[in-house]
Amino acid sequence: MKIMRLVFGLILALCSAVALAQAIDLNTASAEQLEKALQGIGPKKAADIVKYREANGPFKSVDDLTKVPGIKGKTLEKIKPLVMVGGAPAMPTTPATPSVPTAPAMPSVPATPAMPTAPAVPSVPTAPAMPSVPATPATPSVPTAPSATSTSKP
């Protein structure tokens, strides 16, 4: 039971320490605030930061600190997580929450094709015409034999 209380107390202490740690804004902090909040920044460098800001306008990014005399790469990397410019922290203190992917859109249902319309009244096929009976062929006329009455004279 004592161990549980000890673990619970440690968890609460860690959570409160994280909640109290805030990044300091380079464009609004005084020299004293910079000196207290930033490890490795003494009164001279803090005053130089404020002097640079007053002479050149607000910082556009945390990386602009390298333009201040006396602040180089190692110092910048050490204080970068502790500072921000204009309300935006230099480095996020918590990992960004991944965005939830949206569900793919359902394909639209294709329109059902229109049913072909049937003719209102089915057409009745006409009966084929009956072939006509061929006429009986005329019998060829048979030449008649010359009659005896008609004689030909040579």
C-alpha positions in Angstrom: 0.0 0.0 0.0 2.9 2.4 0.8 4.4 1.6 -2.6 1.2 2.5 -4.3 1.1 5.9 -2.5 4.7 6.5 -3.4 4.1 5.7 -7.1 1.0 7.8 -7.2 2.8 10.7 -5.6 5.6 10.5 -8.2 3.1 10.5 -11.0 1.4 13.6 -9.6 4.8 15.4 -9.1 5.8 14.6 -12.7 2.5 15.8 -14.1 2.6 19.0 -12.2 6.2 19.7 -13.3 5.2 19.2 -16.9 2.2 21.5 -16.5 4.2 24.3 -15.0 7.0 24.1 -17.6 6.1 26.6 -20.3 8.0 28.0 -23.2 9.0 31.6 -23.0 8.2 34.1 -25.8 11.3 35.7 -27.2 9.3 38.7 -28.4 7.7 39.6 -25.1 10.1 38.4 -22.3 12.2 40.7 -20.3 16.0 40.2 -19.8 15.3 38.9 -16.3 12.7 36.4 -17.5 15.0 35.1 -20.2 17.8 34.7 -17.7 15.7 32.8 -15.2 13.9 30.6 -17.7 16.8 29.7 -20.0 19.6 27.5 -18.8 22.9 28.6 -20.2 21.8 32.2 -20.7 23.3 34.7 -18.2 22.4 38.3 -17.6 24.7 39.5 -20.5 23.2 37.2 -23.1 19.7 37.9 -21.9 20.3 41.7 -22.2 21.8 41.1 -25.7 18.7 39.3 -26.8 16.4 42.1 -25.6 18.8 44.7 -27.2 18.7 42.9 -30.5 14.9 42.6 -30.5 14.6 46.4 -29.8 17.0 47.3 -32.6 15.8 44.9 -35.3 12.2 44.2 -34.4 10.5 41.0 -33.3 12.0 37.6 -33.9 10.4 35.8 -36.8 11.7 32.4 -35.8 13.7 30.9 -32.9 16.6 30.3 -35.3 16.9 34.1 -35.5 18.6 33.9 -32.1 21.9 33.0 -33.9 22.0 36.6 -35.1 22.4 37.7 -31.5 26.1 38.1 -30.7 27.3 35.2 -28.4 24.6 32.7 -29.3 25.8 29.9 -31.5 24.5 26.5 -32.5 25.1 24.6 -29.3 23.5 27.2 -27.1 20.5 27.5 -29.5 20.0 23.7 -29.5 20.0 23.8 -25.7 17.4 26.5 -25.3 15.3 25.8 -28.4 12.7 23.6 -26.6 12.2 26.3 -24.0 11.4 29.3 -26.2 8.8 30.3 -28.7 8.2 33.2 -31.1 4.8 34.9 -31.1 2.9 32.1 -29.2 4.2 29.2 -31.4 6.7 26.9 -29.6 9.9 26.2 -31.4 9.5 22.5 -30.9 6.3 20.8 -29.9 6.4 19.5 -26.3 3.9 16.8 -27.1 3.8 14.7 -30.2 1.3 15.9 -32.8 -1.9 13.9 -32.7 -2.2 12.1 -36.0 -5.3 13.1 -37.9 -8.0 10.5 -38.2 -8.2 9.4 -41.8 -11.6 10.0 -43.3 -13.5 7.0 -44.5 -13.4 6.7 -48.3 -16.6 7.9 -50.0 -19.0 5.2 -50.8 -19.4 4.9 -54.6 -22.6 6.2 -55.8 -25.2 3.6 -56.8 -25.4 3.6 -60.6 -28.8 4.5 -62.0 -30.8 1.5 -63.0 -31.2 1.4 -66.7 -34.6 2.1 -68.0 -36.6 -0.9 -69.0 -37.2 -1.1 -72.7 -40.8 -0.2 -73.5 -42.9 -2.8 -75.1 -45.1 -1.9 -78.0 -48.6 -1.1 -76.7 -50.3 -3.5 -79.1 -48.3 -6.3 -80.5 -48.4 -6.3 -84.2 -50.1 -9.3 -85.7 -48.2 -10.7 -88.6 -50.1 -10.7 -91.8 -50.8 -14.0 -93.4 -48.7 -14.6 -96.4 -50.5 -14.2 -99.6 -51.6 -17.5 -101.0 -49.9 -18.2 -104.3 -52.3 -17.9 -107.0 -53.0 -21.0 -109.0 -51.1 -20.8 -112.1 -53.2 -20.5 -115.1 -53.5 -23.6 -117.0 -51.2 -23.2 -119.8 -52.8 -22.8 -123.0 -52.4 -25.9 -125.0 -50.3 -25.1 -127.9 -52.2 -25.0 -131.0 -51.6 -28.0 -133.1 -51.1 -27.1 -136.6 -53.8 -28.5 -138.5 -53.2 -30.6 -141.5 -53.8 -28.9 -144.7 -57.2 -29.4 -145.8 -58.1 -31.1 -148.9 -59.9 -28.2 -150.2 -57.0 -26.0 -150.4 -54.6 -27.2 -152.9 -51.6 -25.5 -153.8 -50.6 -25.1 -157.4 -47.1 -25.0 -158.2 
